[in-house]
Amino acid sequence: MAGRPVDRNSIAFAGLGSMGAGMAHRLLDAGFTLTVYNRTEAKTAPLVQAGACRAASAAALAGHGTVMLSLSDEKAVESVLFGEIAAMMAPGTLVIDTSTVSPSYSRAACERLSAQGVRRVEACVVGNPQMARAGKLRVLTAGDRQDAEAAQYVLAALGQEVRYTGRPGMACSVKLAFNMMLGAQIASLAEAVSYAERAGLDRGFVIDILANSGFCSPVLQFRAQIMRTGHYQPASFRAELMEKDLRLAVGGATDLGLALPVTACAAQRFAETVAAAGPESDAAALLEIQAQR
Ligand SMILES: NC(=O)c1ccc[n+]([C@@H]2O[C@H](COP(=O)([O-])OP(=O)(O)OC[C@H]3O[C@@H](n4cnc5c(N)ncnc54)[C@H](OP(=O)(O)O)[C@@H]3O)[C@@H](O)[C@H]2O)c1
């Protein structure tokens, strides 16, 4: 859709959690001028110190040509984007949403914004907060191809790879597929470590030997390191968000007539982790829950 030209100097960013803060810092490092908003205002301080402007409210982001989001879930997107910003956005505004939501929600969000001439690019990110900070994410885009290309000038600063996947919802589907593998592998690692530990082996020894083997991917090594230290807060990826992603995958698969028994089981384990360790704990805290069984 034709819109006003994107103003490269007016990027707005809502959601400065683990990923959002990393991405926002990266954009500042890359020379962008940023205006930031976060529900918990204290989290804007490091960004303001690094040169960003603080928006007085989410609604104040609406005047920017490009609005980026990194919010925990659909409820947060409803609250921030649709509750405060969307109604005041001008036609042609480019929304780049990096929040992990369901494919169906993403499609609906795209249609709702499109009805007022606002362009939405689904930009799911694969990686951790350190990778976000370093511009090393993998970014999966979906939506109108021209809109995705219009978002490239920002996304190229965030990702070592930016790949277009197709119509709205497609990037979310690939992202959830990644996290299905991640969730099952973290659950499996937690069981393997607790099994060996119960058999009398030292936890650190077992984690080291498993993590340094060909059985462990770099992503699982990252989680294994968190298990090794036992420091689950502040989280790199909260168990609550891991559970959310697995639940979205199971729900979406059910709609497609597909059962995901392993993913459903892993989702249950992360729900138990949240209940026992609290919503702020990293997904790797599943080890502590498993070890007590
Ligand atoms: N962490 C990772 O490794 C990773 C990797 C890839 C993708 N993701 C996805 O990226 C998104 C952000 O993840 P994260 O790890 O950065 O999460 P996070 O640290 O929990 O941050 C969540 C952000 O959402 C905001 N938020 C939550 N509920 C809200 C509400 N009702 N109203 C307004 N703001 C709300 C939080 O504000 P407050 O600060 O006020 O709570 C915070 O800014 C999620 O969709 C996640 O699944 C995460």
The ligand as an ORCA input file, in Angstrom:
! r2SCAN-3c Opt
* xyz 0 1
  N      13.721    -13.694     25.406
  C      13.995    -14.346     24.283
  O      15.000    -15.060     24.191
  C      13.061    -14.217     23.091
  C      13.559    -14.621     21.847
  C      12.743    -14.460     20.724
  C      11.462    -13.942     20.837
  N      11.003    -13.584     22.081
  C       9.640    -13.015     22.125
  O       9.809    -11.598     22.172
  C       8.777    -10.998     23.008
  C       9.423    -10.257     24.172
  O      10.159    -11.219     24.912
  P      11.054    -10.796     26.164
  O      11.861    -11.972     26.517
  O      11.724     -9.492     25.911
  O       9.918    -10.594     27.266
  P       9.962     -9.754     28.633
  O      11.368     -9.528     29.046
  O       9.042    -10.430     29.545
  O       9.349     -8.332     28.189
  C       7.997     -8.235     27.851
  C       7.649     -6.816     27.482
  O       6.214     -6.736     27.298
  C       5.687     -5.721     28.169
  N       4.334     -6.081     28.589
  C       3.883     -7.279     29.001
  N       2.569     -7.237     29.286
  C       2.175     -5.954     29.045
  C       0.951     -5.278     29.119
  N      -0.190     -5.923     29.503
  N       0.909     -3.960     28.807
  C       2.033     -3.320     28.405
  N       3.238     -3.909     28.288
  C       3.307     -5.216     28.605
  C       6.652     -5.684     29.329
  O       6.496     -4.471     30.049
  P       6.984     -4.382     31.584
  O       8.459     -4.161     31.529
  O       6.218     -3.260     32.130
  O       6.618     -5.709     32.221
  C       7.988     -5.792     28.587
  O       8.322     -4.572     27.983
  C       7.873    -12.171     23.449
  O       6.791    -12.279     22.569
  C       8.802    -13.382     23.341
  O       8.069    -14.575     23.151
  C      11.776    -13.693     23.196
*
